[in-house]
Every structure is written in structure tokens, then in C-alpha cells.
């Protein structure tokens, strides 16, 4: 028997090797278009990033070792260009010499893989724009980095390969920007799971644009200009396209082999095509999804390798082994977190009208009392009637791989959520808990399946009319104060039984807590007291907050600066956030080392554990003590800032890396006010000035917005805030409607030239004859940012003093009646008095 195999990497090389083991006397010829065979495509991003240091390690086999070991003829740099099925021949082209040769076969295997999509974007073929599939492309990227020392990379497409490239280029010190057309990264997981990835990418200072695409590439000197569909433009030195792949099925199609609706080669369960002598495996084949039955292509190495074995067995022994299809079990490392999925995501089930239910659970990677337990979010998707598992997704720091494999094993064998609960796992505190996160997911899903609990998803809640619901936050008052869902009342779980009369029996009640456990207990209390329409918010406030907050991370490099250490930093040059900020070398910490520092380890505790622990420890120590808390709950980074603001303690430094959050906090005396944050330099211990004063000189919309954002933020942290509006700044305070006032000629001229009120303000940059402010307002609205008018109202309600400069009003002929209500008119003495009481004085 003579067998030709087209494609010499994952599927092709596996088929060839297995076939040799099955049929020692077979003549096997493996054809590969590229120079290499049997290499680790999956390792390519890590070789670029230097994690895999030696190029040789990418090669599992070389053509020579393959020939030597298996007795298989390997022809590299050779392309199969035609198949004559009647004659049983393949035409091969030597890509070095151009020479063509016809080879006959008894059996043919196609494993041509998938090619990266390269859409016809203007300018896409210029230097510095790459795709990544082969070792040759990897070499080209690596060489470009070595010779051009790029500073900024743009990744187009945020799938697995895109994010792996983002991480690896970031590790090389490049600024990384990702552009993604969808509203989320990693399309294989659902939105709320991706939102955890978004928040993590933000902590790594990766810029990313969602719902945006590249409109064109241009040049700016030696750099590449990337123009986005939204109108943004920026320069980059290196672009990696990871938009997606499509099956290389052209050769098969041209020879009359059936192609399916996805564009992949159609195969039967023996992996044979419509020609019984031609088999196909790997990224190029289409096969019915085992759960949905929908024709699907799986672009993964595992299935390609396993299919190769089956095809080789069927070729050697006749069609005896069947392929059951792949459920697309996949995993990726994204900086410090791991994202994994198996089966079908909710969005695919929804799109195809398939019934499903989901539960979201948050667990720890191992027993919380053993150091370094890390949070893990699991989404379990199952059939509502039978409990059959349909899909699972996990985002976490540790142990995600083994959990997703457990889900995949149950799913692959048609198991149910009860089976998840019954998995017997190996347990000792460093590895798991007595109830593994997978068991917990199974228990929670089983409760929903049997009607013990009803879950409402975060998107179902946001889609509800809140007036029709009674939203109850059953966390502690401290947690409630740190942030809750708008409109929720706080009835801590421990008070619920005594406060049942406060709850309506005839309305829908949605209960929530941090992650869902306390809300479940509350749900059971209510149900057993006769309440019937009760829901538990799946995944609790944690999931709700992650999914409803801002997802993109745009324009973070706009004001980047190169600091004296040659690193690139954002924001103000005098305040670089050094890698050691929050460690032991930063200037803030140097100022603090003389003070005794108490260390608290809250790692493994989930929200609100770290904050509660902080409070307990702070209650025990005198003012002036510094406390360094270590936590592994990423939410602690945000919570500790809010907590310090609320309690008047000072957050001296905050460091977040490798999934650990380290916060250094100084306890202030009871009446002390918060005195700023670490990156603003060490707080001076004796400073009693607590005010914030802003002199507003400009009349542009963006500066007015900045003014009121700062004013409202300062007021929220308990500072007394005074805004002193002078000269052009007075326009911000003018009423939008014209007032009948008596003015002299100059006053009338000024009145005519100056914007009347907030609605007429232009932008200080990109005003575009009024288009800019309209775009800015539309964008603020779409991003749920309060309007300038709302911010002014909030500032007044928060007690911010708004003072109009008398002298400027006189010069410009502006009358008191023309200004909005609540404005004081004062002179320079008023300003100076407030300024002397203020710790922060800004000129806008
Ligand atoms: P390939 O391995 O791509 O091999 C196809 C070969 O066929 C190619 O070398 C091509 O040159 C050759 N060929 C095509 N047409 C012809 C022709 N006419 N004549 C001669 N030769 C031809 N999967 C995972 O599961 N996990 C991962 O972490 C992962 N990471 C990846 C990272 C990168 C950067 C890439 C590119 C892929 C990754 N994959 C990963 C996907 C995985 O590599 C593929 O699913 C797998 O290689 C598919 O195997 P295949 O045999 O179908 O195709």
C-alpha cells in the first residue's frame, strides 16, 4: 500500500507515525509546503516572548529524524497542487526548483490545516505587519523585533493567539494595544467571563479597543499608522494580525471532494471524505458538534492529533474506528490568569434556540486556610430538564486546567450536573477543598435543576425594569457601603429572619451577596417563610460588577512618557509608577520604613474577606500604625482604595502582580481626613489642610468636565472643595437661556462672543466646528458617564462651593442674573482664603 499524506505538522505527522506503527511494509510519503515538519505551533508565541529560549525546542522532529525513525519519505518545500481522484495521483510542486512531479497513491490523507485570515484592509501588506502560523513567520517576527527594537505593538483580533501574543510582546517591554471587533475578547467564552479578562488586562496596562476594527494601515516615517473604524489613529512599530483562521480546503474542493457549510472538508465518522480512499484530519475538517449536531470546525491541536491516529488505524485495518467529534476543550494563559472552556457557550445555545440554564460560582483554587488560595470563577451550562452538561467556562489563577478537564470528561460522556457533584477528587489543602470547585458548581446547578433555587443572570437583571423588583443586598453594611447595585436595600443575612416584614410577598425579590452563597441561604429562608417569587443573582455582586463596568481600556498610552530609567510610563513625569511601587524600593515606602509595619495575610480569602480582615486588624492598632495586607482576591485592589477613602485612612501603596494584591495602609487618627494616595508622594503627617481648590480659567467642555470630575471626587472623599471661576471660565457658569440684563457696549460684545452656558462649550482640542463636543457628549452618554450638567448638579448637592470672580465679571460685563443658581460671587480674597486651607490647588 502506498499512502500520501499532505501536511506535515500536527495531524499529518501523527497520521504518518501511527500508520508506520500499524503497517511496517506500507510506502508512506509525507508532503509539506514549508521547510519544517512536526513543530510546536502552540509554542510559537512563547518563543517570540523568550519564554521558550531555544528555537530548536520548537521542533518535535526534523525531516531527517522523521525519515530515520519511521522510514517515511518526507518532502519539504513541496506543495500538493492537484489531486486526480480517478487516476489516484497527486501532482507535487518542488517550491525551490519549480519542478512538478506526479505521485500515485492507494490512500491519501489531507491535513492541510488552516490559514490566518488577511482581510483586504488598505495598507495591510506593508512591512511590520505579520500573521503567525508557521516557524518561518515566527522567525520573521523575532527578527523584526531584534532589528527594529519596536516600542509599540498592535494586535488585531483578541482570540487565544492574539492574547498570547499580547502577553509575550508585553513581556518583551513593548506597549501593547489590542483592537477587537466584538464587544469582548476570547469569543469562546461568554461576556461576563470575558469581562474578568478585560479587568485583568487593564491591570497589566494593555490598551484595548472593543467594538472597533482597523479601517486602514498607513505609514508615518518608519512607523505604521493604524486607523480604526471609530476614527481613532495611532502609530505602531509592529502589527500582528490574529483575526481568525479558515480551513485550507481549496485543494480538496478543486478535486471534487465535498466541502461543508463551514468551508471545511466534510468527513464521515471514519474521517473519510466522500472519496473512500481519501481521509482528512485536523483544522481543515468539518464534523458535527457532539452536543448540538451543528457542523463545526475545531481549530485545536488535541483533536488533530487524535484524528490522525484514528485515520491511520482505518487506513491500515479498514474502517473500524469512529470519531465522536470534539467539544472544543481549550485553555489559554492570559498574563496571570488562565481562561478555559469546554462544550458550548451560552451565546451559541441561545443563537441556536437550544434550551439551557447557567449558574456562576466563585470558589478558591484550594482550601482558603492554606496559603495562596486563588479565586476561580466557573460558569456551568446545562439542560434545564435533564441536567445534562452542555458547557463550562473557567477563569482563575491556579488549577483551572484540571477543573476544565473534569468538566470535559463529564461532558464528553453525556454526564449531568449531578455527576459533577459526585466527582471524587484527590484532596489535601494545598490542592483543593473537601468540596472541589467542580463539586460546588455541580451542587449549585443541581439546586437550580431541582427547583431548590432560582438563579437570575446578571444580564437578565439589567434587562429588568427595576421598579418591578425588590432588590435585596444581604451582605454586611460595610460591604454594602463599598458599592452595591443601584436601588438595592441592605438587609444583612443575619438580620433577615427578624426583618421579613419589610419584604413584599407579592413582588419579585432578587437577592444577592458577594458571590451567591449567602443569597442562597437567604433564598431558602424566604422560600420557607412563604415567599414564592425569589431569585438569587448568579455569581453575586462580583459577577454583576465585573460585567456591568466599563470593559474597554482605550487611549491609555496617549500621554505616555519615557522616564529617565528608559521605561515608558503613563501620566505625569514626576510620578512614575515604578515596578517596585508598593514594594520596598518606592519612595513612598522609603518614607514609611521608619514606622513599624504590621503584616496581614488575607490570601485565599474572597471578597469581602480581605476587607473584613483589614478592618479587624485596623481596629486593634493605634493611629500611625502601618499595615501591609496581602490578598489574592483581585477585587481587593479596588475595595481597599474605597475603604481607605471612606474611613479616612491613607493608602500608601498598592501593588498588583502575579495575581497578588499588596496594599500598604496607614491608620490615621479618628478625625483625620484621607490625605491622598501613594503615587502622589508621601503624605505629610502634620498637614491639617483638607481642602481642594480649583481655579477655572478655561471655557472648554473637556476642562470643565475634568474640573467637576475632580471636584466631585474630592467632595466624595470628604474634602471641602471650592471652585473659583475666572475670565473665560465664567462661561461655564452662564445659564443656557438668555437673561434680559442691561449691558454696556463692551459687555454686549463679550456676551455675544462668549459661549452662553455649558451647552455651547467647545473642546480645547478636535473641536471640529462643534462636532467634537457633540461626539464627546454622545460618547459619554453611551458609556453612562454623567453629563456636565449632571456633574454640576451633583457638585452643588455635595456642597462644592462655586465662586465667580467679581473682577472678571466686571471686566467682561457678566451680570449675576446670567449665572446659574447657587453660585457665589467673590473676590481674590475669597480665593486666597480657600487656597490657604487647601492641600490641593489646581489651575484649569
Ligand atoms: P497544521 O498543524 O497547521 O499543519 C498543516 C500543514 O499543512 C502546514 O504546515 C501547511 O504548510 C501544510 N500544507 C497545507 N497545504 C499544503 C499543500 N497543499 N501541500 C503541502 N503542504 C500543505 N491549538 C491548541 O490546541 N492549543 C494551543 O495552545 C494552540 N496554540 C496555537 C498557537 C499558534 C500560534 C497557532 C498557529 C496554532 C495554535 N493551535 C493551538 C492550533 C493548532 O496548532 C492546530 O489546531 C493544529 O496544528 C492543526 O493541525 P493540522 O495538522 O490540521 O494543521
Boltz pocket constraint, residues with backbone or C-beta under 6 A from the ligand:
constraints:
  - pocket:
      binder: B
      contacts: [[A, 6], [A, 7], [A, 8], [A, 9], [A, 10], [A, 11], [A, 12], [A, 31], [A, 32], [A, 33], [A, 34], [A, 36], [A, 41], [A, 42], [A, 43], [A, 44], [A, 45], [A, 78], [A, 79], [A, 80], [A, 81], [A, 111], [A, 112], [A, 113], [A, 114], [A, 132], [A, 133], [A, 134], [A, 161], [A, 248], [A, 251], [A, 281], [A, 282], [A, 283], [A, 284], [A, 298], [A, 299], [A, 300], [A, 301], [A, 302], [A, 304], [A, 329], [A, 331]]
      max_distance: 6.0
